[in-house]
Amino acid sequence: MAEVKEAKPVKERKIFGQFRLLRGMHQEGGKIYRAGDIIDSASDLLKHNTSWGKKKYASVDDVVELGELDQDAESQDFYTEMSVAELRSIAEEGEISLDGCKTKKEIIARLIENE
C-alpha cells in the first residue's frame, strides 16, 4: 500500500504595504500591475524611487495625477530588464498578439502599444 503524504500548508504572503504604481509596469506575486494599479507588496517599493528621476511608486495615501506621467519611457525601461520569455508570457496573459515580432525590441514596442 502506498504511503499517503500530507499536503504542506500554503505559506501566507506577508504584506509590507500598499503602493500605487505611477508609471510602467510591475510584476509581483504572480500578478502584473499597470500604471494606476494598487499593489499589495511584500516589500517597501518606495525604496526603488530615485532622487534623480520621476517616481514610479507612491504610498496609496499620496495623490498623483496619472495624466502627468511619462508611461512609455518607464515601460521601455521595465521591459528591457526582462527576458524574451518573460515578455512573451506578459503578452500571452494580456492576450496581445506578437505576430510579426521577431526581436526583443519589436516585442517591447508591441507591449507598449497595448498598455
Secondary structure, DSSP 8 states (H G I E B T S, - for coil): ----------------EEEEE-SSEEEETTEEEETT-EEEESS-GGGG--SSS--SEEETTS---GGG--HHHHHHHHHHTS-HHHHHHHHHHTT---TT--SHHHHHHHHHHT-
